[in-house]
Amino acid sequence: MSRHLLCFAAVVATILVASPAAARIECRDNFQITKYGPISTPYCEEQQIARVARSYGMAVTDAEVRNNPNTKVYLCQIIGGDNRLKGSCAGYNAPRGFPW
């Protein structure tokens, strides 16, 4: 029994020692930076939407855009024409010239 407790303690210690900063995602625009190069990810696209919205003076957080799909759609409909959001909001904007 004490051997199982010792193993459990070792696993818990290993988890606690692991640095949460090492797991942080680095984004540049719509792309997550990895050791293999930039990869387009929804996480970074949503962060880009929030960043551009804040540049327009809207009070929105990254987590708010990530956790509330309606916020994402609303922001894309309002500011989706911005060149910085062409990839992030591509599915939420009607092409120009459509009557609706």
N, C-alpha and C positions, 0 to 999 in steps of 0.2 A: 504494500500500500504506500509506503513512504517513497518507493521508487517512482510510482505514478505521480505522486505529489511533486517530486523533484523535477520530473519531465514537464509537468504542467507549469511549474515556476520558471523553468528555462524558456518555455514557449512564450509565456507572458513577458518575461524580461526582454526577449528578442523583439517582440512587438513594440514594447515601450521604447526601446532604444532606436528603432527605425525612425529616421528623420522625416517628418511630414513635408519639409521644404523640398526634399529630393523628389517628391511626387508632384510638385507644382507643374501645371501645364503652361508652357510659354506660347503665346500667340503673337503673330505679326499679321495684322489685318484679318483675313479669313482663314489663315493657315496656322496650323499647329507645327511648331518647330521640333523636329525629332532628329536623332542622330543619322537618320537616312535621308533627311531633307524635309522640306515643307509638305504638309499634308492638309488638304481641306477637310475641316471637321465642323459639325453643327455647333459644338461648344464655342469654337473661335468665331464662327459666323454670328452667333447670338451676342457674343461679347462685342463684336464690331458694330452690330445694330445699336446696342446700348451706348457705346462710345460716340457714335455719330449723333444719336439722339441728344446726348448731353452737350455736344458741340452746338446744337440748335437751342439749348437752354431748357430742355425737358428734364425733369427730375425723375430719372429712371436708373435702376441698378442693373448690373449684369444678371444677378440672381432673379430679378423680377422678369426679365425678358426670357431667361432660361426656364423658369418654372410656370409661367403663365402664357400659354400659346396665344391668347387673345391680345395680350400686350404686344407680342411680336407682330401679329397681323396688323394691328392698329398702327404701330410705328412704321411698318413697311408701306402701308397705304398712304400715310402722311408724308414721310420723307424718303420713300423708296426710290424716288427719281434721282437721288444723290448718286453721283458716280461711284462713291465708295461702297455703296450697297448693292451694286448690280448683281453680284453673286449671292449675297446673303438674302436678298428679298426677291430673287428671280421668280419663285413660285407664287408670290403674293401680289404681283403687279400685273395688270392687263397691259399688253403692248399699246403704245400710243396710237390713236386713230380708231380704236374700237368705240362704238357708240355708247356702251354701258359704262 
